[in-house]
Each structure stands twice: as structure tokens, then as C-alpha cells.
């Protein structure tokens, strides 16, 4: 059946107020998209940190209403609900029913990280430049648990790809702390790791990770745990893509998980936060260095 679609542009700060108002007047669904997507400058934010729902700084917000809804009546109701918002730029149009989820997913393309690692949505073919030894992780994009490239995730994927190139992943066990969708653990397994463990404080993230592992046929080598249930052991490779505050609070725990001579990568760090974390982890790690991608940093080092 057809719908009445409302569309407007807003900022990340304004988005919660707009969405609350739209839901209050009866929106059937609300969709958020990158306002710069049609300029070729879109910004993927598909791997949130622990407890985060990241958004673009500028968004296009669309809401669907019943086809017989009156646009002027809706606009009046929205202005009455929150007169502090700018409702003058709202646009309306009639749209036909379709597979909205699939239409949204279709905008995402396969992405490459380093020499061998590819993140490929399920509705796309494997890229033609992927060699026979390519590490293909199949995931559908989404804000809920992530399957793409916030810079923090990209930094970790490139780090794992480089470890594999140096022969430091083959047959190894990997800990992905703050696993979210499991993307980093899955990439490690596809790159040659023997086993991977994912830890997250969100039970839904663990379900998503386990499901993604099964769909990628690596579930036999992947285990997930809540933090309190995580086995106390050491790993030759540890990656933690979480917030800087959590990396600070968990420093002793994460350091204890890295075997002597093992590698660690820490991400979710904004530019300017790296010096404090470098000093925090220095007692346990040598060769600490920071790598930048836009406004985000990754720290990696070798356990003494």
C-alpha cells in the first residue's frame, strides 16, 4: 500500500527531538541517513562503540505515515508538539510500498582493508579484485551492532590484516573485547586465526556475533561471553575497540589477557586521548605506537 513520506534535514544534536515529535504524531517508521551520501562524501559509521548509537553530524530523517494522513494537519501537530524546532523545511510526498530494509541495504558496497580483508554485504558479489587468499567477511550493514567502517573499526581491520601478512595470526587464538557484531573476530578467523573469543557487555551483541559467525561458517571456532563469564586466560592477539574511558578502566585486565610477546590493539580513541592511554599501557607493553584515521586513533604494542 502507499504511504505519505515526510523528509527533513537535521543535525545529530537535533535528531532525538525530531524523532520524538514524529513518533508522537503517529509515524509508522523513522529512518536516518547520511545527509552527505548523495554528494559522494558519505561517512560510514557502522561499528559503534560499547553502548553507543553513533550518528552522522548531518542527517536526512524520513518518516512514513498512513497514505490518508493529511500533511498540513501533521505539520500543525508537529509544530504544536515542539515549537522550538524548525519545521519550515519539511517535505512531503506519496510513496509506494517496497522492501524498505532491502532498499536501505542496497546503498552499501563491499569494502577492502589492507591486502586481503574484505567486508562484503550479503546482497553483493565478492569484488573482482579479491584474490584466492582473500579474507571475506559477509555481514549486512546496520547501526545496531555494526558491520562496516567507523574509522575505529577500519584501524583494527587493517591492523589484523597486517598481522596476517607478517604471519602473526596463523593458528593463533584471538580475543575481541567489546566485540559488537563480531566483525574483528570474524576477520581474524578468516585471516587464519585458529580460535576467537568475543566479549561484550550487551547480550544482544553476543547473539548478533554468534549469528554472524554461523552465517560465515566459523561458529565452531568462535565463542562469546559476557565480561563476568569470560575465561581467564592469555592470548597472543588481543583487540579492544571500545571507548577510551573503558580502555583506561580496563587496562590491567586487558594487559593480563595478552601473552608475553603477544600483540594488542586498542581503538575507540579520539585524537587527543592517545597520550594518556599510551602512558597508561606503558608499564606492560613495548613498541607502543599510535595510528590515526581522521579524528580517531589506534594504539598497538607488544606485551613484555
C-alpha positions in Angstrom: 0.0 0.0 0.0 1.2 3.6 -0.5 2.4 5.9 2.3 2.9 9.6 3.0 6.6 10.2 3.5 7.9 13.2 5.4 11.6 14.2 4.9 13.7 16.8 6.6 17.4 17.6 7.3 18.7 18.0 10.8 21.8 17.7 12.9 22.9 14.9 15.2 22.0 17.1 18.2 18.5 17.8 17.0 17.7 14.3 15.8 16.2 12.9 19.1 13.8 15.8 19.4 12.6 15.5 15.8 12.2 11.7 16.1 10.3 12.0 19.4 7.9 14.5 17.8 7.4 12.3 14.7 6.6 9.3 16.8 4.2 11.3 19.0 2.1 12.2 15.9 1.9 8.7 14.7 4.9 7.9 12.4 4.9 4.3 11.4 8.7 4.3 11.0 11.6 6.7 11.1 14.8 6.3 9.0 18.1 8.1 9.4 20.6 8.5 6.5 23.8 10.4 6.0 23.0 13.8 4.6 26.2 13.8 2.5 25.5 10.4 0.9 24.3 11.9 -2.4 27.4 14.0 -2.7 29.9 11.1 -2.7 31.2 12.1 0.7 29.2 9.7 2.8 30.7 8.6 6.1 30.2 5.0 7.2 29.6 4.7 11.0 28.7 1.1 11.1 30.6 -0.2 14.1 29.5 1.6 17.3 31.5 1.5 20.5 30.1 -0.2 23.5 26.8 1.4 24.5 26.9 3.8 21.6 24.4 4.5 18.8 26.6 6.7 16.5 25.0 9.1 14.0 26.3 11.4 11.3 26.7 15.1 12.1 24.1 16.0 9.4 21.2 13.7 8.7 18.3 13.2 6.4 15.4 12.0 8.5 12.4 10.4 6.8 9.2 9.2 8.4 6.3 7.2 7.0 2.6 7.8 7.7 -0.6 6.2 6.5 -1.4 7.3 3.0 -4.6 9.0 4.1 -2.8 11.2 6.6 -3.1 14.9 5.9 0.2 16.7 5.5 -1.0 20.1 6.8 -2.6 18.5 9.9 0.6 16.6 10.6 2.7 19.7 10.3 0.5 21.6 12.6 0.6 18.8 15.2 4.5 18.7 14.9 4.8 22.4 15.4 2.5 22.2 18.4 4.4 19.3 19.9 7.8 21.0 19.7 7.6 24.6 18.5 11.3 25.1 19.2 12.2 23.0 16.1 12.3 24.3 12.6 9.5 22.6 10.7 9.6 25.1 7.7 11.8 22.9 5.5 9.8 19.7 5.8 8.9 18.0 2.5 6.0 15.5 1.8 5.4 13.0 -1.0 3.4 9.9 -1.7 5.5 6.7 -2.0 4.6 3.2 -3.0 5.2 0.2 -0.7 8.5 -1.6 -1.2 11.1 -3.6 0.7 12.4 -0.7 2.8 15.0 -2.7 4.6 16.5 -4.0 1.4 16.3 -0.6 -0.3 18.3 0.8 2.6 20.9 -2.0 2.5 21.4 -1.7 -1.3 23.3 1.5 -0.8 26.3 -0.2 0.9 29.2 -1.6 -1.1 32.0 -4.1 -0.3 34.9 -2.6 1.4 38.6 -3.5 1.5 41.1 -3.2 4.4 44.7 -3.9 3.8 45.9 -6.6 1.4 43.4 -9.3 1.9 40.4 -8.3 4.1 37.0 -7.6 2.6 33.7 -6.8 4.3 31.0 -7.8 1.8 27.3 -7.2 2.4 25.2 -10.3 1.7 23.4 -8.7 -1.2 26.7 -8.0 -3.1 29.1 -10.2 -5.1 32.6 -10.6 -3.9 34.8 -7.9 -5.5 36.6 -8.9 -8.6 39.9 -7.8 -7.1 39.6 -10.2 -4.2 42.3 -12.9 -4.7 42.0 -16.5 -3.9 43.5 -15.9 -0.5 41.1 -13.0 0.3 39.5 -13.0 3.8 35.8 -12.4 3.0 33.6 -11.5 5.9 29.9 -11.4 4.9 27.8 -9.0 7.0 24.7 -6.9 6.5 25.2 -3.3 7.5 23.3 -1.7 10.3 23.6 0.7 13.2 22.6 -1.9 15.8 25.8 -3.8 16.0 27.9 -2.8 13.1 29.3 -4.4 10.1 31.4 -1.8 8.3 33.7 1.0 8.9 33.7 3.5 11.6 37.3 4.6 11.5 38.0 2.8 14.8 36.9 -0.5 13.1 38.9 0.2 9.9 42.0 0.8 12.0 41.6 -2.6 13.7 40.8 -4.4 10.5 44.0 -3.0 8.8 46.0 -4.0 11.9 44.7 -7.6 11.8 45.4 -7.7 8.0 49.0 -6.6 8.6 49.5 -9.2 11.4 48.3 -11.9 9.0 50.8 -10.6 6.4 53.6 -11.0 8.9 52.5 -14.5 9.9 51.3 -13.4 13.3 47.7 -14.6 13.1 48.0 -18.1 11.5 46.9 -20.7 14.0 46.7 -18.2 16.9 43.9 -17.5 19.4 42.4 -14.0 19.4 40.4 -12.1 21.9 38.0 -9.4 20.6 37.0 -7.4 23.7 33.9 -5.3 23.0 33.0 -7.5 20.0 29.7 -5.9 18.9 28.9 -7.6 15.7 31.9 -9.8 16.0 33.4 -8.2 12.9 37.0 -8.2 14.2 36.9 -11.7 15.5 35.4 -12.9 12.2 38.1 -11.1 10.2 40.8 -12.7 12.4 39.4 -16.2 11.8 39.1 -15.6 8.0 42.8 -14.3 8.1 44.0 -17.6 9.6 43.4 -17.4 13.3 42.6 -20.8 14.8 40.1 -19.7 17.5 38.5 -16.4 18.6 36.7 -15.3 21.7 34.3 -12.3 21.7 33.4 -10.5 24.9 30.7 -7.8 25.2 28.5 -6.4 28.0 25.4 -6.4 25.7 23.7 -9.8 25.4 22.2 -8.7 22.1 25.6 -8.1 20.7 26.7 -11.6 21.7 23.6 -13.0 19.9 24.5 -10.9 16.8 28.1 -12.1 16.9 27.2 -15.7 17.3 24.7 -15.4 14.4 27.3 -13.7 12.2 29.8 -16.4 13.0 27.4 -19.1 12.0 26.5 -17.4 8.7 30.2 -17.1 7.9 30.7 -20.8 8.7 33.3 -20.0 11.5 31.0 -20.7 14.5 32.9 -23.8 15.5 35.9 -21.7 16.2 34.2 -18.7 17.8 32.9 -18.4 21.4 31.2 -15.4 23.0 30.9 -14.3 26.7 29.7 -11.6 28.9 32.6 -9.9 30.8 31.9 -11.8 34.0 31.8 -15.1 32.2 35.0 -14.7 30.2 37.6 -17.4 30.7 40.7 -16.1 32.5 43.5 -16.9 30.1 46.0 -15.3 27.8 46.0 -14.7 24.0 48.8 -14.0 21.5 46.4 -11.4 19.9 44.0 -9.1 21.7 42.0 -6.3 20.1 39.7 -3.9 22.0 37.6 -1.5 20.0 35.8 0.3 22.9 35.7 3.8 24.4 38.9 5.5 25.7 37.4 5.7 29.2 36.8 1.9 29.2 40.3 1.3 27.8 41.6 3.3 30.8 39.5 1.5 33.3 40.2 -2.0 31.9 44.0 -1.5 31.3 45.1 -4.1 33.9 42.5 -6.6 32.8 43.4 -6.3 29.1 47.1 -6.3 29.8 46.6 -9.5 31.7 44.9 -11.1 28.7 48.0 -10.7 26.4 50.6 -13.4 26.5 54.2 -12.4 26.7 55.3 -11.3 23.3 51.7 -11.0 22.2 50.2 -8.1 20.3 47.4 -5.7 21.4 45.4 -3.1 19.5 43.3 -0.5 21.3 40.8 1.6 19.4 37.8 3.9 20.0 40.2 6.7 20.9 39.7 10.2 19.8 42.6 12.3 18.7 44.0 13.9 21.8 43.2 11.0 24.1 46.1 8.8 22.9 48.9 10.3 25.1 47.2 9.4 28.3 46.4 5.9 27.1 50.0 5.4 25.9 51.2 6.3 29.4 48.6 4.0 30.9 49.6 0.9 29.0 53.4 1.6 29.0 54.1 -0.5 32.2 53.1 -3.7 30.3 53.9 -3.0 26.6 56.9 -2.2 24.4 56.8 -0.7 21.0 53.7 1.3 21.7 52.6 3.5 18.8 49.5 5.4 17.8 48.0 5.4 14.3 45.5 8.0 13.1 42.4 7.8 10.8 40.7 11.1 10.7 39.7 12.1 14.2 40.3 8.6 15.6 43.4 6.7 16.9 44.6 3.2 17.4 47.3 2.2 19.8 49.1 -1.0 19.5 52.1 -2.7 21.2 53.9 -5.8 22.2 53.5 -7.4 25.7 56.7 -7.6 27.8 
